[in-house]
Amino acid sequence: MPTKWIIFAAVLLIGPPAGAAEVVYLSCRGDVTSMRDDRGPIDLPPKTITLVVDMDKRTATVDGVLHTIRVSDATMVLFEGGEVDRVTGEVQVRTFVFHPPDAKQPDEMRTFNGICRRVERLF
């Protein structure tokens, strides 16, 4: 009988085996707003983006662009340029669009606000 207690105590002290955190794939649909210095906000056509969250690597990939996760808790993941609510699926992503100097138009900031749903990779 003492052997069972030793094994039980070892499991309590060590805990369950550490598994890799799951990589989460999201499809997000929402609205895009463009803001420039020379005018007010302009609504652009609705858009769908992909968001891949890898908590082990502390990364969030938005449409193929890798961002570092800065802070995360039970309800939010904050990454460079955005945030996603882990409960509601609400997401906001901010990107900057830089134009070449000869384009004669100011740079702009675009903000995507949408809702994400979990999806599976196709292959």
GUDREN-913834 format. One record per atom (N, C-alpha, C): residue in one letter; x, z, y; atom name. Coordinates in pm, 1 decimal, padded with zeros to 6 digits. Each point is the difference from the previous one (the first is absolute). Last residue first. Layout:
BEGIN
{drenke 'A' {X Z Y} 'CA'}
...
This chain:
BEGIN
{drenke 'F' {-00538.4 -04471.9 02192.9} 'N'}
{drenke 'F' {00104.8 -00023.1 -00101.5} 'CA'}
{drenke 'F' {00127.9 00063.1 00045.4} 'C'}
{drenke 'L' {-00416.0 00081.5 00227.4} 'N'}
{drenke 'L' {-00046.6 -00103.1 -00092.7} 'CA'}
{drenke 'L' {00100.7 -00027.6 -00110.3} 'C'}
{drenke 'R' {-00089.7 00478.3 00266.2} 'N'}
{drenke 'R' {00083.2 -00121.1 00003.7} 'CA'}
{drenke 'R' {-00051.3 -00098.9 -00101.9} 'C'}
{drenke 'E' {-00344.7 00346.3 00211.6} 'N'}
{drenke 'E' {00102.4 -00008.0 -00103.0} 'CA'}
{drenke 'E' {00082.3 -00125.5 00022.7} 'C'}
{drenke 'V' {-00281.4 00322.0 00371.1} 'N'}
{drenke 'V' {-00005.4 -00118.0 -00084.9} 'CA'}
{drenke 'V' {00110.7 00009.1 -00104.0} 'C'}
{drenke 'R' {-00296.6 00311.3 00408.0} 'N'}
{drenke 'R' {00104.1 -00009.5 -00102.6} 'CA'}
{drenke 'R' {-00021.8 -00123.5 -00084.8} 'C'}
{drenke 'R' {-00136.3 00043.6 00522.6} 'N'}
{drenke 'R' {-00053.5 00033.1 -00132.2} 'CA'}
{drenke 'R' {00110.4 -00023.6 -00100.7} 'C'}
{drenke 'C' {-00062.3 00081.3 00578.1} 'N'}
{drenke 'C' {00070.0 -00045.7 -00120.5} 'CA'}
{drenke 'C' {-00078.2 00038.0 -00124.8} 'C'}
{drenke 'I' {-00097.7 -00100.1 00559.0} 'N'}
{drenke 'I' {-00030.2 00084.8 -00115.2} 'CA'}
{drenke 'I' {00067.6 -00061.7 -00122.0} 'C'}
{drenke 'G' {00127.2 -00040.7 00560.8} 'N'}
{drenke 'G' {-00083.9 -00044.6 -00109.8} 'CA'}
{drenke 'G' {-00023.4 00107.0 -00105.1} 'C'}
{drenke 'N' {00275.3 -00194.1 00481.0} 'N'}
{drenke 'N' {-00081.4 00114.4 -00041.1} 'CA'}
{drenke 'N' {-00093.9 -00046.8 -00109.4} 'C'}
{drenke 'F' {00474.5 -00170.3 00286.5} 'N'}
{drenke 'F' {-00096.1 -00028.5 -00107.3} 'CA'}
{drenke 'F' {-00070.7 00130.2 -00033.5} 'C'}
{drenke 'T' {00295.4 -00208.1 00441.6} 'N'}
{drenke 'T' {-00046.2 00116.7 -00075.3} 'CA'}
{drenke 'T' {-00106.2 -00043.8 -00099.0} 'C'}
{drenke 'R' {00433.9 -00214.3 00323.3} 'N'}
{drenke 'R' {-00125.0 -00022.0 -00072.5} 'CA'}
{drenke 'R' {-00031.1 00124.1 -00081.7} 'C'}
{drenke 'M' {00311.8 -00159.2 00458.0} 'N'}
{drenke 'M' {-00018.5 00095.9 -00108.6} 'CA'}
{drenke 'M' {-00135.4 -00030.1 -00062.6} 'C'}
{drenke 'E' {00368.1 -00332.8 00290.1} 'N'}
{drenke 'E' {-00127.9 00069.5 -00015.1} 'CA'}
{drenke 'E' {00004.0 00101.8 -00113.0} 'C'}
{drenke 'D' {00314.6 -00326.3 00390.3} 'N'}
{drenke 'D' {-00013.8 00056.1 -00134.1} 'CA'}
{drenke 'D' {-00131.5 00076.2 -00007.7} 'C'}
{drenke 'P' {00024.5 -00396.9 00359.6} 'N'}
{drenke 'P' {00052.1 00133.5 -00028.6} 'CA'}
{drenke 'P' {-00015.4 00038.2 -00147.1} 'C'}
{drenke 'Q' {00085.4 -00504.5 00187.4} 'N'}
{drenke 'Q' {-00113.0 00091.5 -00017.3} 'CA'}
{drenke 'Q' {00055.5 00135.9 -00040.3} 'C'}
{drenke 'K' {00254.2 -00422.5 00051.6} 'N'}
{drenke 'K' {-00068.8 00031.8 00124.3} 'CA'}
{drenke 'K' {-00130.3 00076.6 -00021.7} 'C'}
{drenke 'A' {00371.6 -00192.5 -00292.5} 'N'}
{drenke 'A' {-00142.4 -00013.4 -00030.8} 'CA'}
{drenke 'A' {-00086.8 00029.9 00121.7} 'C'}
{drenke 'D' {00490.9 00042.9 -00040.7} 'N'}
{drenke 'D' {-00050.6 -00127.3 00051.3} 'CA'}
{drenke 'D' {-00148.2 -00022.1 -00030.4} 'C'}
{drenke 'P' {00235.1 00396.2 -00156.5} 'N'}
{drenke 'P' {-00006.0 -00003.7 00146.5} 'CA'}
{drenke 'P' {-00056.7 -00130.8 00055.9} 'C'}
{drenke 'P' {-00161.4 00164.4 -00484.8} 'N'}
{drenke 'P' {00127.8 -00040.1 00058.1} 'CA'}
{drenke 'P' {-00013.0 -00011.9 00152.5} 'C'}
{drenke 'H' {-00309.0 00350.5 -00260.8} 'N'}
{drenke 'H' {00005.9 -00143.9 00023.5} 'CA'}
{drenke 'H' {00136.4 -00035.7 00057.8} 'C'}
{drenke 'F' {-00234.8 00418.8 -00314.7} 'N'}
{drenke 'F' {00097.4 -00036.4 00102.1} 'CA'}
{drenke 'F' {00008.7 -00151.9 00009.8} 'C'}
{drenke 'V' {-00345.6 00407.1 -00187.0} 'N'}
{drenke 'V' {00026.7 -00143.0 -00010.2} 'CA'}
{drenke 'V' {00090.6 -00035.2 00117.1} 'C'}
{drenke 'F' {-00145.7 00472.9 -00291.3} 'N'}
{drenke 'F' {00041.6 -00063.1 00124.2} 'CA'}
{drenke 'F' {00032.4 -00145.0 -00027.2} 'C'}
{drenke 'T' {-00341.0 00395.0 -00245.5} 'N'}
{drenke 'T' {00113.9 -00091.4 -00009.6} 'CA'}
{drenke 'T' {00029.4 -00057.2 00137.6} 'C'}
{drenke 'R' {-00300.9 00415.8 -00286.4} 'N'}
{drenke 'R' {00041.6 -00056.9 00128.1} 'CA'}
{drenke 'R' {00122.5 -00088.3 -00021.4} 'C'}
{drenke 'V' {-00442.4 00228.2 -00294.9} 'N'}
{drenke 'V' {00135.8 -00052.9 -00004.4} 'CA'}
{drenke 'V' {00027.7 -00065.1 00135.1} 'C'}
{drenke 'Q' {-00375.1 00345.9 -00280.3} 'N'}
{drenke 'Q' {00038.4 -00060.4 00126.8} 'CA'}
{drenke 'Q' {00145.8 -00042.2 -00012.2} 'C'}
{drenke 'V' {-00452.4 00157.5 -00341.8} 'N'}
{drenke 'V' {00139.5 -00032.3 00025.2} 'CA'}
{drenke 'V' {00015.0 -00053.5 00142.1} 'C'}
{drenke 'E' {-00358.9 00274.4 -00387.4} 'N'}
{drenke 'E' {00021.3 -00056.0 00133.7} 'CA'}
{drenke 'E' {00148.9 -00020.0 00023.6} 'C'}
{drenke 'G' {-00214.2 00203.1 -00393.9} 'N'}
{drenke 'G' {00054.0 -00135.4 -00007.1} 'CA'}
{drenke 'G' {00019.8 -00064.4 00135.9} 'C'}
{drenke 'T' {-00153.4 00463.4 -00152.6} 'N'}
{drenke 'T' {-00099.5 -00097.9 00046.3} 'CA'}
{drenke 'T' {00046.8 -00144.3 -00014.4} 'C'}
{drenke 'V' {00288.4 00359.9 -00149.1} 'N'}
{drenke 'V' {-00134.8 00032.8 -00046.4} 'CA'}
{drenke 'V' {-00099.1 -00110.5 00036.5} 'C'}
{drenke 'R' {00467.4 00004.7 00130.3} 'N'}
{drenke 'R' {-00004.7 -00005.8 -00146.7} 'CA'}
{drenke 'R' {-00138.8 00026.9 -00056.1} 'C'}
{drenke 'D' {00181.1 -00225.2 00471.2} 'N'}
{drenke 'D' {-00070.1 00120.2 -00043.7} 'CA'}
{drenke 'D' {-00020.5 -00011.1 -00150.7} 'C'}
{drenke 'V' {00394.0 -00229.5 00320.0} 'N'}
{drenke 'V' {-00115.3 -00024.6 -00086.1} 'CA'}
{drenke 'V' {-00055.8 00134.5 -00044.1} 'C'}
{drenke 'E' {00356.5 -00254.0 00399.6} 'N'}
{drenke 'E' {-00049.0 00115.9 -00074.3} 'CA'}
{drenke 'E' {-00119.6 -00041.3 -00084.0} 'C'}
{drenke 'G' {00462.0 -00220.1 00319.0} 'N'}
{drenke 'G' {-00137.9 00012.4 -00043.7} 'CA'}
{drenke 'G' {-00031.7 00127.9 -00072.6} 'C'}
{drenke 'G' {00437.0 -00162.4 00190.9} 'N'}
{drenke 'G' {-00093.3 -00103.8 00041.9} 'CA'}
{drenke 'G' {-00141.8 00016.6 -00048.9} 'C'}
{drenke 'E' {00359.0 00255.6 -00256.7} 'N'}
{drenke 'E' {00043.6 -00071.1 00120.6} 'CA'}
{drenke 'E' {-00100.0 -00110.1 00031.2} 'C'}
{drenke 'F' {-00221.8 00382.4 -00269.7} 'N'}
{drenke 'F' {00120.7 -00079.1 -00018.9} 'CA'}
{drenke 'F' {00035.4 -00068.6 00131.1} 'C'}
{drenke 'L' {-00337.1 00403.3 -00249.8} 'N'}
{drenke 'L' {00046.0 -00056.0 00127.0} 'CA'}
{drenke 'L' {00131.1 -00072.6 -00024.0} 'C'}
{drenke 'V' {-00451.0 00195.1 -00285.1} 'N'}
{drenke 'V' {00135.8 -00052.2 -00016.5} 'CA'}
{drenke 'V' {00035.5 -00066.8 00132.2} 'C'}
{drenke 'M' {-00395.8 00395.4 -00171.9} 'N'}
{drenke 'M' {00055.8 -00107.2 00082.4} 'CA'}
{drenke 'M' {00138.6 -00042.3 -00047.4} 'C'}
{drenke 'T' {-00279.2 00352.8 -00213.2} 'N'}
{drenke 'T' {-00098.6 -00089.7 00059.5} 'CA'}
{drenke 'T' {00058.1 -00119.7 00074.7} 'C'}
{drenke 'A' {00251.2 00358.3 -00234.5} 'N'}
{drenke 'A' {-00111.4 -00028.9 -00090.3} 'CA'}
{drenke 'A' {-00097.1 -00103.2 00057.6} 'C'}
{drenke 'D' {00477.9 -00038.7 00199.1} 'N'}
{drenke 'D' {-00061.2 00121.6 -00052.5} 'CA'}
{drenke 'D' {-00118.6 -00042.7 -00086.2} 'C'}
{drenke 'S' {00479.5 -00205.1 00283.1} 'N'}
{drenke 'S' {-00118.3 -00017.6 -00084.7} 'CA'}
{drenke 'S' {-00051.0 00136.6 -00041.8} 'C'}
{drenke 'V' {00379.8 -00295.1 00347.8} 'N'}
{drenke 'V' {-00070.1 00124.3 -00032.1} 'CA'}
{drenke 'V' {-00115.6 -00034.6 -00093.2} 'C'}
{drenke 'R' {00321.1 -00337.8 00105.9} 'N'}
{drenke 'R' {00056.7 00111.1 00077.0} 'CA'}
{drenke 'R' {-00059.8 00133.7 -00040.8} 'C'}
{drenke 'I' {00092.2 -00509.6 -00233.8} 'N'}
{drenke 'I' {-00100.8 00104.0 00019.0} 'CA'}
{drenke 'I' {00067.8 00117.8 00068.3} 'C'}
{drenke 'T' {00158.4 -00523.0 00043.7} 'N'}
{drenke 'T' {00030.2 00131.0 -00054.6} 'CA'}
{drenke 'T' {-00114.5 00096.0 00027.2} 'C'}
{drenke 'H' {-00017.8 -00555.7 -00069.6} 'N'}
{drenke 'H' {00002.8 00106.9 00099.9} 'CA'}
{drenke 'H' {00030.7 00132.3 -00070.7} 'C'}
{drenke 'L' {00002.8 -00587.5 -00086.5} 'N'}
{drenke 'L' {00024.5 00136.5 -00046.9} 'CA'}
{drenke 'L' {00010.3 00098.2 00116.7} 'C'}
{drenke 'V' {-00260.3 -00491.4 -00089.9} 'N'}
{drenke 'V' {00096.3 00065.5 00089.6} 'CA'}
{drenke 'V' {00008.4 00148.5 -00036.6} 'C'}
{drenke 'G' {-00309.5 -00315.8 -00210.5} 'N'}
{drenke 'G' {00137.7 -00031.7 -00035.6} 'CA'}
{drenke 'G' {00106.4 00063.8 00087.4} 'C'}
{drenke 'D' {-00475.5 00081.0 00065.3} 'N'}
{drenke 'D' {00018.6 -00145.7 -00006.1} 'CA'}
{drenke 'D' {00146.2 -00038.2 -00020.6} 'C'}
{drenke 'V' {00001.0 00475.6 00034.1} 'N'}
{drenke 'V' {-00114.9 -00065.4 00061.8} 'CA'}
{drenke 'V' {00027.9 -00149.7 00005.0} 'C'}
{drenke 'T' {00180.5 00478.5 -00261.6} 'N'}
{drenke 'T' {00027.8 -00140.5 00024.5} 'CA'}
{drenke 'T' {-00128.0 -00066.6 00049.5} 'C'}
{drenke 'A' {00244.3 00513.1 -00045.1} 'N'}
{drenke 'A' {-00128.9 -00067.6 00011.9} 'CA'}
{drenke 'A' {00031.9 -00144.2 00038.2} 'C'}
{drenke 'T' {00292.8 00453.0 -00230.9} 'N'}
{drenke 'T' {-00016.6 -00124.9 00072.9} 'CA'}
{drenke 'T' {-00145.8 -00044.4 00001.8} 'C'}
{drenke 'R' {00278.4 00363.5 -00243.9} 'N'}
{drenke 'R' {-00037.3 00035.1 00137.3} 'CA'}
{drenke 'R' {-00009.8 -00126.3 00086.4} 'C'}
{drenke 'K' {00085.9 00057.9 -00488.6} 'N'}
{drenke 'K' {00100.1 -00062.7 00087.2} 'CA'}
{drenke 'K' {-00024.3 00031.8 00147.5} 'C'}
{drenke 'D' {-00301.7 00177.5 -00317.1} 'N'}
{drenke 'D' {00133.6 00032.3 -00052.0} 'CA'}
{drenke 'D' {00109.1 -00054.4 00091.8} 'C'}
{drenke 'M' {-00457.2 -00104.7 00086.8} 'N'}
{drenke 'M' {00037.0 00134.4 00044.3} 'CA'}
{drenke 'M' {00136.8 00041.9 -00053.1} 'C'}
{drenke 'D' {-00249.0 -00471.0 00119.2} 'N'}
{drenke 'D' {00084.0 00052.2 -00107.7} 'CA'}
{drenke 'D' {00054.0 00136.1 00045.0} 'C'}
{drenke 'V' {-00395.5 -00400.1 00140.2} 'N'}
{drenke 'V' {00056.0 00132.0 00029.3} 'CA'}
{drenke 'V' {00073.1 00049.9 -00123.5} 'C'}
{drenke 'V' {-00200.7 -00481.5 00239.0} 'N'}
{drenke 'V' {00049.5 00058.2 -00124.8} 'CA'}
{drenke 'V' {00070.3 00130.3 00036.2} 'C'}
{drenke 'L' {-00365.4 -00385.9 00221.3} 'N'}
{drenke 'L' {00077.5 00121.5 00024.6} 'CA'}
{drenke 'L' {00037.8 00057.8 -00135.9} 'C'}
{drenke 'T' {-00212.0 -00485.8 00254.8} 'N'}
{drenke 'T' {00031.3 00077.6 -00120.0} 'CA'}
{drenke 'T' {00088.1 00117.4 00040.8} 'C'}
{drenke 'I' {-00397.3 -00285.2 00291.5} 'N'}
{drenke 'I' {00142.3 00025.9 -00023.6} 'CA'}
{drenke 'I' {00015.4 00070.4 -00134.2} 'C'}
{drenke 'T' {-00378.1 -00316.8 00314.7} 'N'}
{drenke 'T' {00024.4 00080.8 -00119.0} 'CA'}
{drenke 'T' {00150.9 00015.7 -00016.0} 'C'}
{drenke 'K' {-00346.8 -00105.2 00452.5} 'N'}
{drenke 'K' {00112.5 -00033.8 -00086.8} 'CA'}
{drenke 'K' {-00000.3 00090.6 -00122.6} 'C'}
{drenke 'P' {-00306.5 -00200.0 00479.2} 'N'}
{drenke 'P' {00022.7 00099.3 -00105.8} 'CA'}
{drenke 'P' {00104.4 -00050.2 -00098.7} 'C'}
{drenke 'P' {00030.6 -00198.1 00498.9} 'N'}
{drenke 'P' {-00087.5 -00007.7 -00118.2} 'CA'}
{drenke 'P' {00032.1 00110.1 -00101.8} 'C'}
{drenke 'L' {00111.7 00128.7 00498.3} 'N'}
{drenke 'L' {00035.7 -00116.0 -00080.7} 'CA'}
{drenke 'L' {-00092.0 -00004.5 -00122.0} 'C'}
{drenke 'D' {-00024.2 00233.1 00519.4} 'N'}
{drenke 'D' {-00030.4 00010.5 -00142.2} 'CA'}
{drenke 'D' {00033.4 -00132.0 -00068.5} 'C'}
{drenke 'I' {00219.7 00230.1 00453.2} 'N'}
{drenke 'I' {-00077.7 -00114.0 -00049.9} 'CA'}
{drenke 'I' {-00020.3 00020.2 -00149.4} 'C'}
{drenke 'P' {00151.6 00312.2 00478.8} 'N'}
{drenke 'P' {-00006.0 -00025.6 -00144.6} 'CA'}
{drenke 'P' {-00089.0 -00119.9 -00032.5} 'C'}
{drenke 'G' {00214.5 -00014.3 00484.8} 'N'}
{drenke 'G' {-00057.2 00108.1 -00079.3} 'CA'}
{drenke 'G' {-00004.2 -00035.6 -00147.2} 'C'}
{drenke 'R' {00381.9 -00206.0 00330.8} 'N'}
{drenke 'R' {-00146.4 -00004.8 -00017.1} 'CA'}
{drenke 'R' {-00046.2 00119.7 -00081.0} 'C'}
{drenke 'D' {00467.2 -00090.3 00103.6} 'N'}
{drenke 'D' {-00063.5 -00084.8 00100.2} 'CA'}
{drenke 'D' {-00152.3 -00010.2 -00012.3} 'C'}
{drenke 'D' {00299.8 00251.5 -00303.0} 'N'}
{drenke 'D' {00009.9 00054.4 00135.4} 'CA'}
{drenke 'D' {-00079.9 -00079.6 00102.1} 'C'}
{drenke 'R' {-00162.4 00011.5 -00514.2} 'N'}
{drenke 'R' {00118.8 -00045.9 00072.2} 'CA'}
{drenke 'R' {-00002.8 00060.0 00140.7} 'C'}
{drenke 'M' {-00254.7 00031.9 -00529.3} 'N'}
{drenke 'M' {00017.2 00057.6 00133.8} 'CA'}
{drenke 'M' {00130.9 -00051.7 00058.7} 'C'}
{drenke 'S' {-00395.2 -00086.4 -00429.4} 'N'}
{drenke 'S' {00127.3 -00036.4 00061.6} 'CA'}
{drenke 'S' {00004.8 00058.2 00140.8} 'C'}
{drenke 'T' {-00275.7 00107.7 -00494.1} 'N'}
{drenke 'T' {-00005.2 -00006.0 00145.6} 'CA'}
{drenke 'T' {00140.0 -00030.3 00051.6} 'C'}
{drenke 'V' {-00312.1 -00032.7 -00489.3} 'N'}
{drenke 'V' {00130.3 -00001.7 00066.3} 'CA'}
{drenke 'V' {-00023.9 -00012.9 00150.2} 'C'}
{drenke 'D' {-00291.6 00177.2 -00477.5} 'N'}
{drenke 'D' {00007.2 -00071.5 00126.5} 'CA'}
{drenke 'D' {00138.2 00012.6 00060.4} 'C'}
{drenke 'G' {-00131.5 00028.7 -00550.5} 'N'}
{drenke 'G' {-00028.7 00061.5 00128.4} 'CA'}
{drenke 'G' {00016.6 -00092.3 00117.7} 'C'}
{drenke 'R' {00087.9 00130.5 -00573.5} 'N'}
{drenke 'R' {-00070.8 -00097.2 00084.9} 'CA'}
{drenke 'R' {-00030.9 00067.6 00131.7} 'C'}
{drenke 'C' {00347.0 00065.4 -00460.6} 'N'}
{drenke 'C' {-00060.9 00057.6 00119.4} 'CA'}
{drenke 'C' {-00060.0 -00110.1 00086.9} 'C'}
{drenke 'S' {00202.6 00149.9 -00522.8} 'N'}
{drenke 'S' {-00040.3 -00115.5 00078.1} 'CA'}
{drenke 'S' {-00080.9 00054.5 00116.7} 'C'}
{drenke 'L' {00391.2 00234.2 -00348.6} 'N'}
{drenke 'L' {-00122.0 00000.9 00079.0} 'CA'}
{drenke 'L' {-00022.1 -00135.5 00065.6} 'C'}
{drenke 'Y' {00299.5 00305.2 -00404.4} 'N'}
{drenke 'Y' {-00020.1 -00130.5 00061.5} 'CA'}
{drenke 'Y' {-00135.0 00000.0 00069.7} 'C'}
{drenke 'V' {00385.6 00384.0 -00189.0} 'N'}
{drenke 'V' {-00139.7 -00031.1 00029.3} 'CA'}
{drenke 'V' {-00006.6 -00131.8 00076.9} 'C'}
{drenke 'V' {00337.6 00295.5 -00360.8} 'N'}
{drenke 'V' {00001.3 -00094.8 00110.9} 'CA'}
{drenke 'V' {-00143.9 -00045.4 00020.1} 'C'}
{drenke 'E' {00153.2 00483.2 -00220.4} 'N'}
{drenke 'E' {-00058.1 -00131.2 -00018.3} 'CA'}
{drenke 'E' {00017.8 -00085.3 00126.0} 'C'}
{drenke 'A' {00335.9 00398.0 -00173.3} 'N'}
{drenke 'A' {-00121.6 -00018.2 00077.4} 'CA'}
{drenke 'A' {-00045.7 -00144.9 -00014.8} 'C'}
{drenke 'A' {00280.5 00242.6 -00386.9} 'N'}
{drenke 'A' {00017.4 -00078.3 00122.1} 'CA'}
{drenke 'A' {-00134.3 -00011.3 00071.0} 'C'}
{drenke 'G' {00101.0 00427.3 -00302.4} 'N'}
{drenke 'G' {-00027.4 -00141.9 -00015.0} 'CA'}
{drenke 'G' {00019.7 -00070.4 00132.1} 'C'}
{drenke 'A' {00157.1 00481.9 -00266.4} 'N'}
{drenke 'A' {-00017.3 -00068.7 00128.0} 'CA'}
{drenke 'A' {-00020.1 -00148.1 -00025.2} 'C'}
{drenke 'P' {-00139.1 00411.2 -00338.0} 'N'}
{drenke 'P' {00101.8 -00100.8 00027.7} 'CA'}
{drenke 'P' {-00029.1 -00071.6 00131.4} 'C'}
{drenke 'P' {-00181.8 00495.3 -00032.6} 'N'}
{drenke 'P' {-00020.2 -00124.5 -00073.4} 'CA'}
{drenke 'P' {00109.3 -00100.3 00033.1} 'C'}
{drenke 'G' {00137.3 00510.5 00041.0} 'N'}
{drenke 'G' {-00111.8 -00080.0 00047.4} 'CA'}
{drenke 'G' {-00013.1 -00127.3 -00080.8} 'C'}
{drenke 'I' {00310.6 00408.9 -00006.2} 'N'}
{drenke 'I' {00046.8 -00135.1 00025.5} 'CA'}
{drenke 'I' {-00111.0 -00086.1 00059.2} 'C'}
{drenke 'L' {-00094.7 00452.6 -00120.4} 'N'}
{drenke 'L' {00112.4 -00000.8 00092.6} 'CA'}
{drenke 'L' {00041.9 -00141.4 00040.1} 'C'}
{drenke 'L' {-00346.8 00065.6 -00325.5} 'N'}
{drenke 'L' {-00040.7 00054.6 00129.3} 'CA'}
{drenke 'L' {00111.4 -00006.9 00102.9} 'C'}
{drenke 'V' {00095.6 -00127.6 -00441.4} 'N'}
{drenke 'V' {-00089.1 -00098.6 00062.0} 'CA'}
{drenke 'V' {-00045.4 00049.6 00136.4} 'C'}
{drenke 'A' {00252.7 00295.6 -00261.0} 'N'}
{drenke 'A' {00083.9 -00110.4 00045.7} 'CA'}
{drenke 'A' {-00084.1 -00106.3 00069.6} 'C'}
{drenke 'A' {-00220.9 00362.4 -00206.6} 'N'}
{drenke 'A' {00069.8 00044.1 00120.6} 'CA'}
{drenke 'A' {00087.5 -00112.1 00056.4} 'C'}
{drenke 'F' {-00214.4 -00078.4 -00411.7} 'N'}
{drenke 'F' {-00099.9 00011.5 00105.6} 'CA'}
{drenke 'F' {00065.7 00038.6 00132.3} 'C'}
{drenke 'I' {00269.7 -00002.9 -00383.5} 'N'}
{drenke 'I' {-00034.6 -00137.4 00038.7} 'CA'}
{drenke 'I' {-00100.0 00002.4 00114.7} 'C'}
{drenke 'I' {00108.9 00411.8 -00184.2} 'N'}
{drenke 'I' {00117.7 -00055.5 00067.6} 'CA'}
{drenke 'I' {-00028.6 -00142.4 00048.0} 'C'}
{drenke 'W' {-00324.5 00218.8 -00259.9} 'N'}
{drenke 'W' {00006.5 00057.6 00134.5} 'CA'}
{drenke 'W' {00119.7 -00054.1 00077.5} 'C'}
{drenke 'K' {-00052.0 -00122.6 -00453.7} 'N'}
{drenke 'K' {-00107.0 -00059.8 00079.9} 'CA'}
{drenke 'K' {00006.5 00050.5 00143.7} 'C'}
{drenke 'T' {00293.2 00192.1 -00314.0} 'N'}
{drenke 'T' {00040.6 -00135.9 00034.2} 'CA'}
{drenke 'T' {-00105.3 -00068.2 00087.6} 'C'}
{drenke 'P' {-00071.5 00437.9 -00192.7} 'N'}
{drenke 'P' {00076.6 -00000.7 00123.7} 'CA'}
{drenke 'P' {00041.5 -00140.7 00042.1} 'C'}
{drenke 'M' {-00237.5 00076.7 -00421.5} 'N'}
{drenke 'M' {-00079.7 00000.0 00120.8} 'CA'}
{drenke 'M' {00084.6 00000.0 00128.2} 'C'}
